Each structure stands twice: as structure tokens, then as C-alpha cells.
């Protein structure tokens, strides 16, 4: 049988609250899942519905403007809170299941895009513009480089070189932020050419897939911020460092599919 750890056996800073020791199991509560859910609601379904169903573009933009920081705030707060908890080892298998779920969503996006493209009588459809080639290439270099810099951060962490870990993590975040900035610049350029969300089926697929991927990059930056801020105060967690890397490498791999299918095919 397993051994149940009592309050007396814990280190002083890990001692259970008095009511927990007296009443057995302790249920932890947190506001951050609710904040994350609210952020995702404002980030994806509401703007989509407002823009494409009700043609309320301003309201959709306002939802996005609120949804992005709320989502990042929720992820950062939830992760920061968990850094001080017990049971963080579960994050690695949980991250694996989360990535599987996200990968299936991307598969759905790509399957719809491939079906439209392979069954279309001509491609690209009328109303399309020539896709930029240099900007996505630079974005690819930035994102691939960020995987290497985070690997360097993890190596420094394993070597207990915590100053190096923080530096490489910050460099990774800067590369990710540059990727998002270039993505926004590219969106602005394409919309200025008349290639907006509703220009044709190609533009709808393009902005849906690249926008969904950019949202994942923003989530990754939120996770990194939640790891970096405690690390600046000397608090880190190996499970969170590893899980953040797994997630970021997944985002990078997905981008290779995005860039090859939407820009260069």
C-alpha cells in the first residue's frame, strides 16, 4: 500500500494548513481557469461570430483587443500559481494530451484547406493577391531560432547556470514577440491590398490558420512570462521549464506546415 504523507512529515514550508490536516483532503480553488476560459471566449468564438455572422467588425476587434491580454493574463496567473503548489509533475503528461488536442484542431483546419484547394477549378481564386515570400521566410528563421535558444535555456537550467537560463529565455521571448509583430505587419499589408478576411475562401482559410497559430505563439509567450518572472526572483520549477519547451517546439513544428502550405505551395 502507498504511504500517506502526514503534516508532521512535511518540511516546515510545506506543512498543510491546520484545517487540511484535521479534515483530510484539501480542495484547492483558483480563479485562473475561469479567467482563461473568458479570455478564449473573447479571443475566438465571439469575434468570429460578430465579424462573419453579424458584420460587426468594430465589436469583433474590441473583443480581440480584450481577449488577447485576458488570455495571456490567465495563463500567466495560472502557471505562476501552480509554481508554488504540489503535484506539478502531472504537467508533462497533461501537456502531451493538450498538444494532441491542439494538433487535431490544426488537422481540421488543414483538411478543410486541402479540400478547398484540391477541388477548386482554379487556384488561387479571384480576389487573391501574391503572397509575400520574404516576410514568412524571416518569420520562419525567427521561430526556428527560438527553439534553439530555448534549448540553450533548458541546458543552462540543467547545468544550474540560472543566469544563463534567464538570458536565453528572454532571448526566446524576444524572438517570439518579433514573430508576432511581423505577423501583424503582414496582416496589415495584405488587408491594405484588399485581401481581407472575407475576400474569398483562400483569405478566410489564410487568416483563420495563421491567426490560430499566432494565438498559440501568444499563449507560449504567456507561459514563458510566467516562468521568467518567478525565475527573476530565484524560483523555478523543472516540470514547468520542460513543459514550456515541449509546447514551444510544437508551435514551431506547426508553423512549418503553415508556411509551406499557405505561402509556398
Protein Blocks (a to p, Z undefined) as FASTA:
>chain_A
ZZdddfklpcfklcccfklmmnopaddddfklmmmmmmmmmmmmmmmmmmmmnopaklmm
mmmmmmmmmmmmmmmmmmmmmmmmghklmmmmmmmmmmmmmmmmmmmmmmmmmmmmmmpf
bdcdehiacddfklmmmmmmmmmmmmmmmmmmmmmmmnopaklmmmmmmmmmmmmmmmmm
mmmmmmmmmmmnopafklpmmlmmmmmmmmmmmmmmmmmmmmmmmmmmmmmnopacfklm
mmmmmmmmmmmmmmmmmmmmmmmZZ
